[in-house]
Amino acid sequence: MKKLISLFLAVCMAAAMFTGCSSAGDSPQPSGNGGDLPTLRVAVMPLVTSLPVKYAMDNKLDEERGFKIEPMMFSTGAPMNEALGADLWDVSTIGVAAVTSVSAYNGVLVGDLLEASDGIGLYVRPDSPIAQQTGTNPDYPDLLGNAETVKGSSFILDIGTIKQLNELKYLEAIGLSDTDVSTINMDTAQGYQAFLAGEGDVVGLMPPFSFMGEANGWVNIGGLKELNIPVVDMMVANQQSLQDEQTAELIVKFMDAIYTANEALNNDPEMAKELLAQYYAENASEVDEENISQDIDRIHFLTKEDMKTRTNGEFLKIMAEFMHSTGKVEDSKMNLFETNITDQYLNQVIEG
């Protein structure tokens, strides 16, 4: 109980810079302009993943649809998932941590959110023999390195994340497996600093550290883009919230607002960059203008038109299978990646 109370207080403090913090049992908060409107508790992060939520709030897309977004800020997906277990939010904008949302907390993927074509990669120093070898696999012509130059290398990255998926797919593409290399488990920030200090042969990075690495002259030998694996962020809903008819209706309205925000962000990249810079500043994140520009340039915010033709939740299934292969998702949980991926609410948005 103490842990849940502490978690809730942390959420309230983090969200305080945006709005008042209320519990699941509180009555609707005043909207300021449109009288009392029902609120929807939305879990967000200080990353581009949640930029559509900021746009929706700034432009009152929620109020236009008859509800108010109550943002609840989390640093990463891990504490966001803990809060889901405590029933502290209704819907989230989240990345690969959605695997845990579904497998551990019975979350429901209701819609893909955005797709990143670049930014996650494996980097070596420019004088590495790996960087000199090209053309190993004609199916992936932009990969660098081969079995001879990579075998025995030490990879620095955080195990059980999308960067390990990158490592395994890269090794597979050049004819190796994880037993042919050593993997040092560090998170992205630690890994960046360790590689900068001369440790390791290869480091797995994601934005903004991948952009910083490139500025250092480090060479990407094969990221997810080069392996033809797009990265997708998602909207995951609380199963309990979906069981409440009124809240389920608000989640559909929220999705509609987000896909409308996404179209606006796609149509005006300069506005999106300015908004992201403001969002980072509001959340005390120091990211320079060039990195912000790179972040927006690598992303396509998914729209209603996009969702009419794509398979919702496909990336989540890929990640679930990967996590299952590493023992992070139990056999008994794999069926959730069929039952807890739904088009039910997405179809209401598209048809509405």
C-alpha positions as CSV (number, residue, x, y, z in Angstrom):
1,M,0.0,0.0,0.0
2,K,2.8,2.4,0.9
3,K,4.4,1.7,-2.6
4,L,1.1,2.6,-4.3
5,I,0.6,5.8,-2.3
6,S,4.2,6.8,-3.1
7,L,3.7,6.1,-6.7
8,F,0.4,8.1,-6.9
9,L,2.1,11.1,-5.1
10,A,4.9,11.0,-7.6
11,V,2.5,11.0,-10.5
12,C,0.7,14.0,-8.9
13,M,3.9,16.0,-8.4
14,A,5.1,15.2,-12.0
15,A,1.7,16.2,-13.5
16,A,1.4,19.4,-11.4
17,M,3.2,21.5,-14.0
18,F,0.4,20.7,-16.5
19,T,-2.9,20.4,-14.5
20,G,-4.5,19.5,-11.2
21,C,-4.0,15.8,-10.2
22,S,-7.1,13.8,-9.3
23,S,-7.7,10.3,-8.3
24,A,-10.0,7.8,-10.1
25,G,-12.8,8.6,-7.8
26,D,-12.7,12.4,-8.1
27,S,-15.5,14.3,-9.8
28,P,-14.9,15.9,-13.2
29,Q,-12.7,19.0,-13.1
30,P,-13.8,22.3,-14.5
31,S,-12.6,22.9,-18.1
32,G,-12.1,26.6,-17.6
33,N,-14.1,27.6,-20.7
34,G,-16.8,25.0,-21.4
35,G,-18.1,24.3,-17.9
36,D,-17.6,21.0,-16.2
37,L,-16.4,18.3,-18.5
38,P,-15.5,14.6,-17.8
39,T,-11.8,14.0,-17.5
40,L,-9.7,11.2,-19.0
41,R,-6.5,10.3,-17.2
42,V,-3.8,10.1,-19.9
43,A,-0.3,8.7,-19.2
44,V,2.4,10.7,-21.0
45,M,6.2,10.9,-21.2
46,P,8.5,13.9,-21.8
47,L,9.3,12.5,-25.2
48,V,8.1,13.0,-28.8
49,T,5.9,10.0,-28.1
50,S,3.5,12.2,-26.2
51,L,3.8,15.3,-28.4
52,P,0.4,14.7,-30.0
53,V,-1.2,14.9,-26.5
54,K,0.4,18.3,-25.9
55,Y,-0.8,19.5,-29.3
56,A,-4.3,18.3,-28.6
57,M,-4.4,20.0,-25.2
58,D,-2.9,23.3,-26.5
59,N,-5.4,23.4,-29.3
60,K,-8.3,22.2,-27.1
61,L,-9.1,19.3,-29.3
62,D,-10.2,17.5,-26.2
63,E,-12.7,20.2,-25.1
64,E,-14.1,20.3,-28.7
65,R,-15.0,16.7,-28.2
66,G,-16.6,17.2,-24.8
67,F,-13.9,16.0,-22.4
68,K,-10.7,17.1,-20.7
69,I,-7.3,15.4,-20.8
70,E,-5.7,15.0,-17.4
71,P,-2.1,14.3,-18.2
72,M,0.0,12.1,-15.9
73,M,3.7,12.4,-16.5
74,F,6.1,9.5,-16.2
75,S,9.8,9.5,-17.0
76,T,9.7,6.1,-18.9
77,G,7.4,3.2,-19.6
78,A,8.4,1.2,-16.5
79,P,6.8,3.5,-13.9
80,M,3.9,4.1,-16.3
81,N,3.2,0.4,-16.2
82,E,3.4,0.2,-12.4
83,A,0.8,3.0,-12.3
84,L,-1.4,0.9,-14.7
85,G,-1.2,-1.9,-12.2
86,A,-2.5,0.6,-9.6
87,D,-5.3,1.7,-11.9
88,L,-4.0,5.3,-12.0
89,W,-4.6,6.0,-15.7
90,D,-7.1,5.3,-18.4
91,V,-5.0,5.5,-21.6
92,S,-1.4,6.0,-22.5
93,T,1.0,7.0,-25.2
94,I,3.8,4.5,-24.9
95,G,6.6,2.8,-26.7
96,V,8.0,-0.8,-26.5
97,A,7.1,-0.9,-22.8
98,A,3.6,-1.7,-24.2
99,V,4.7,-5.3,-24.2
100,T,4.7,-5.2,-20.4
101,S,1.5,-3.2,-20.3
102,V,-0.3,-6.1,-22.0
103,S,1.6,-9.1,-20.6
104,A,1.8,-8.0,-17.0
105,Y,-1.1,-5.6,-16.5
106,N,-3.7,-6.7,-19.1
107,G,-3.5,-3.5,-21.0
108,V,-5.2,-3.2,-24.4
109,L,-3.6,-1.8,-27.5
110,V,-6.3,0.4,-29.1
111,G,-4.3,2.1,-31.8
112,D,-0.8,2.6,-33.2
113,L,0.4,6.2,-32.7
114,L,3.5,7.0,-34.7
115,E,6.2,5.3,-36.7
116,A,9.9,6.1,-36.6
117,S,12.0,5.2,-39.6
118,D,15.4,6.0,-38.0
119,G,17.2,6.8,-34.8
120,I,17.9,3.4,-33.3
121,G,21.2,1.8,-34.4
122,L,24.4,0.1,-33.6
123,Y,27.5,2.3,-33.7
124,V,31.2,1.8,-34.0
125,R,34.2,4.1,-34.0
126,P,35.2,5.3,-37.5
127,D,38.4,3.4,-37.5
128,S,36.7,0.1,-36.6
129,P,37.3,-2.7,-39.2
130,I,33.6,-3.3,-39.0
131,A,32.9,0.1,-40.6
132,Q,35.1,-0.8,-43.6
133,Q,33.2,-3.9,-44.7
134,T,30.2,-3.4,-47.0
135,G,27.9,-5.6,-49.1
136,T,27.7,-8.6,-46.8
137,N,24.0,-9.2,-47.3
138,P,22.3,-8.1,-50.6
139,D,18.9,-8.1,-48.8
140,Y,20.2,-5.4,-46.5
141,P,22.7,-3.4,-48.7
142,D,23.3,-0.6,-46.1
143,L,24.6,-2.9,-43.4
144,L,28.3,-2.7,-42.6
145,G,30.5,-5.4,-41.2
146,N,30.6,-9.2,-41.8
147,A,31.0,-12.3,-39.7
148,E,34.8,-12.1,-39.7
149,T,35.0,-8.5,-38.5
150,V,32.2,-8.7,-36.0
151,K,32.8,-12.1,-34.4
152,G,34.2,-11.7,-30.8
153,S,33.1,-8.0,-30.6
154,S,31.6,-6.6,-27.4
155,F,28.3,-4.9,-27.7
156,I,27.1,-2.3,-25.1
157,L,23.3,-2.0,-24.9
158,D,20.5,-2.7,-22.5
159,I,19.4,-6.3,-22.6
160,G,15.7,-7.0,-23.1
161,T,15.0,-3.8,-25.0
162,I,14.5,-2.9,-28.7
163,K,18.3,-2.3,-28.9
164,Q,18.8,-6.0,-28.2
165,L,16.3,-6.8,-30.9
166,N,18.5,-4.6,-33.2
167,E,21.6,-6.5,-32.2
168,L,20.1,-10.0,-32.7
169,K,18.6,-9.1,-36.1
170,Y,21.9,-7.5,-37.2
171,L,23.9,-10.6,-36.2
172,E,21.4,-12.8,-38.0
173,A,21.7,-10.8,-41.2
174,I,25.5,-11.2,-41.2
175,G,25.4,-14.9,-40.4
176,L,26.2,-14.8,-36.6
177,S,24.3,-15.3,-33.4
178,D,24.5,-13.8,-29.9
179,T,26.8,-16.5,-28.8
180,D,29.4,-15.2,-31.3
181,V,29.7,-11.8,-29.5
182,S,29.6,-10.6,-25.9
183,T,26.9,-8.2,-24.7
184,I,27.5,-5.7,-21.9
185,N,24.2,-4.7,-20.2
186,M,24.0,-0.9,-19.8
187,D,21.2,1.6,-20.4
188,T,21.5,4.1,-23.3
189,A,23.0,7.0,-21.3
190,Q,25.5,4.8,-19.5
191,G,26.4,3.0,-22.7
192,Y,27.0,6.2,-24.5
193,Q,29.4,7.4,-21.8
194,A,31.2,4.1,-21.6
195,F,31.7,3.9,-25.4
196,L,32.9,7.6,-25.3
197,A,35.4,6.5,-22.7
198,G,36.8,3.8,-24.9
199,E,34.9,0.7,-23.7
200,G,33.3,-1.8,-26.1
201,D,33.4,-2.3,-29.8
202,V,29.8,-1.6,-30.7
203,V,27.2,0.4,-28.8
204,G,23.4,0.4,-29.2
205,L,21.9,3.9,-29.2
206,M,18.6,5.6,-29.6
207,P,17.7,9.4,-29.8
208,P,19.1,11.7,-28.7
209,F,22.2,9.7,-28.0
210,S,22.3,8.2,-31.5
211,F,22.4,11.8,-32.9
212,M,25.1,12.7,-30.4
213,G,27.1,9.6,-31.5
214,E,26.9,10.6,-35.2
215,A,28.1,14.1,-34.2
216,N,31.1,12.4,-32.7
217,G,31.8,10.7,-36.0
218,W,30.6,7.3,-34.9
219,V,29.3,5.0,-37.7
220,N,26.0,3.3,-37.7
221,I,26.7,-0.3,-38.9
222,G,23.1,-1.4,-39.0
223,G,20.0,0.1,-37.3
224,L,16.4,-0.9,-37.5
225,K,16.0,1.3,-40.5
226,E,18.7,-0.6,-42.4
227,L,17.1,-3.9,-41.3
228,N,13.7,-2.7,-42.5
229,I,12.1,-2.8,-39.1
230,P,10.1,0.4,-38.3
231,V,9.6,1.4,-34.7
232,V,6.0,2.1,-33.6
233,D,4.7,3.9,-30.5
234,M,1.2,3.1,-29.4
235,M,-1.9,4.0,-27.5
236,V,-2.6,1.4,-24.7
237,A,-5.8,1.5,-22.6
238,N,-6.5,0.3,-19.1
239,Q,-8.8,-2.8,-19.4
240,Q,-10.8,-1.6,-16.4
241,S,-11.4,1.8,-18.0
242,L,-12.6,0.1,-21.2
243,Q,-15.2,-1.8,-19.1
244,D,-16.7,1.5,-18.1
245,E,-19.0,2.6,-20.9
246,Q,-18.5,6.4,-20.4
247,T,-14.7,6.1,-20.1
248,A,-14.6,3.9,-23.2
249,E,-16.4,6.6,-25.1
250,L,-13.9,9.2,-23.9
251,I,-11.0,6.9,-25.0
252,V,-12.5,6.9,-28.6
253,K,-12.8,10.7,-28.5
254,F,-9.2,10.9,-27.3
255,M,-8.0,8.7,-30.1
256,D,-9.9,10.9,-32.6
257,A,-8.3,14.0,-31.1
258,I,-4.8,12.4,-31.3
259,Y,-5.2,11.3,-34.9
260,T,-6.3,14.9,-35.7
261,A,-3.3,16.2,-33.9
262,N,-1.0,13.8,-35.8
263,E,-2.3,15.1,-39.1
264,A,-1.5,18.7,-38.1
265,L,2.0,17.7,-36.9
266,N,2.8,16.0,-40.2
267,N,1.5,18.9,-42.2
268,D,3.7,21.5,-40.4
269,P,7.1,20.0,-39.4
270,E,8.4,23.4,-38.3
271,M,5.5,23.9,-36.0
272,A,6.1,20.3,-34.7
273,K,9.8,21.1,-34.0
274,E,8.9,24.3,-32.1
275,L,6.2,22.5,-30.1
276,L,8.7,19.7,-29.2
277,A,11.3,22.2,-28.1
278,Q,8.6,23.8,-25.9
279,Y,7.6,20.4,-24.5
280,Y,11.2,19.5,-23.7
281,A,11.7,22.8,-22.0
282,E,8.5,22.4,-19.9
283,N,9.8,19.1,-18.7
284,A,13.4,20.2,-17.9
285,S,14.9,18.2,-20.8
286,E,18.0,19.7,-22.4
287,V,18.0,18.8,-26.1
288,D,19.5,21.1,-28.7
289,E,17.8,22.4,-31.7
290,E,19.5,20.1,-34.2
291,N,18.5,17.0,-32.2
292,I,14.9,18.2,-32.1
293,S,14.9,18.7,-35.8
294,Q,16.3,15.2,-36.3
295,D,13.7,13.7,-34.0
296,I,10.8,15.2,-35.9
297,D,12.3,14.4,-39.3
298,R,12.5,10.7,-38.5
299,I,8.9,10.4,-37.4
300,H,5.6,9.9,-39.2
301,F,2.6,10.6,-37.0
302,L,0.0,8.1,-37.9
303,T,-3.4,9.5,-39.1
304,K,-6.9,8.1,-39.6
305,E,-6.1,7.7,-43.3
306,D,-2.9,5.7,-42.4
307,M,-4.9,3.5,-40.0
308,K,-7.4,2.5,-42.7
309,T,-4.7,0.5,-44.5
310,R,-2.2,-0.7,-41.9
311,T,-2.4,-3.7,-39.5
312,N,-2.9,-2.3,-36.0
313,G,-0.6,-3.8,-33.4
314,E,1.7,-5.6,-35.8
315,F,4.9,-4.1,-34.2
316,L,3.7,-5.0,-30.7
317,K,3.4,-8.6,-31.8
318,I,7.0,-8.5,-33.2
319,M,8.3,-7.1,-29.9
320,A,6.3,-9.6,-27.9
321,E,7.8,-12.5,-29.8
322,F,11.2,-11.1,-29.3
323,M,10.6,-10.6,-25.5
324,H,9.3,-14.2,-25.4
325,S,12.4,-15.5,-27.0
326,T,14.5,-13.8,-24.3
327,G,12.3,-15.1,-21.5
328,K,10.8,-11.8,-20.7
329,V,7.3,-12.9,-21.6
330,E,6.0,-16.2,-20.4
331,D,4.4,-18.8,-22.7
332,S,1.1,-18.4,-20.9
333,K,1.0,-14.7,-21.7
334,M,1.5,-14.8,-25.4
335,N,-2.2,-15.3,-26.2
336,L,-2.8,-11.8,-24.8
337,F,-1.1,-10.4,-27.9
338,E,-4.1,-11.7,-29.8
339,T,-6.9,-11.0,-27.4
340,N,-5.6,-7.6,-26.2
341,I,-5.0,-6.0,-29.6
342,T,-8.2,-4.6,-30.8
343,D,-9.6,-2.6,-33.7
344,Q,-12.9,-2.1,-32.0
345,Y,-12.3,1.5,-30.8
346,L,-10.1,2.4,-33.8
347,N,-12.9,1.5,-36.1
348,Q,-15.3,3.8,-34.3
349,V,-12.8,6.6,-34.9
350,I,-12.3,5.8,-38.6
351,E,-16.0,5.4,-39.2
352,G,-17.0,8.4,-37.1
